[in-house]
């Protein structure tokens, strides 16, 4: 019994740590794949069909097509919409100026998602950790209308400083 009392907490901590790591890694893979798919759809001019996906604090006056692409990114990712934050910009200009989104330039899709802490004892270690991913693709088609970049409000304790035209992917 004494041995069990000593080993059991360590064993449980290890098991729950492995489970938490698996959940976090799965969310990261899902985030990357969904972001890549959304960037691909934007590169070929397929923006999706809906703008009603709970976009949070949208800034930058994005065009309707870019709002649809932001919703498409959330749909492709498939995680909780309210926790998924999206930023889309053109490779020719940063978010501070309007993106031109011309054929041959890049469309950049950045996404943030908080790490889910399933067990309360993992929260002090992970804190308010945020998963981030960035995908850039060459635009293959001319858009029929003028598009402007846009972004949602960053998650609490995070920002969009890493999501720039010249910045490296996280």
Number of C-alpha atoms within 10 A of each C-alpha: 6 6 7 9 9 10 11 11 11 10 12 11 14 12 12 15 16 12 14 18 14 12 15 18 14 11 20 20 13 16 27 19 17 22 28 23 18 26 30 22 18 31 25 16 17 17 23 19 12 14 17 9 15 14 19 17 10 17 13 14 14 20 15 15 23 23 29 21 26 33 25 26 32 26 17 17 24 14 15 11 17 12 16 23 27 28 26 31 30 28 23 17 18 17 21 10 13 19 22 19 27 19 15 14 18 25 26 29 28 28 28 23 23 19 21 17 19 14 12 8 12 15 14 9 10 12 11 15 16 17 18 20 22 24 22 22 20 20 24 16 15 14 18 7 10 13 20 22 27 23 26 21 16 21 17 10 8 14 11 17 8 15 24 21 18 11 10 9 14 11
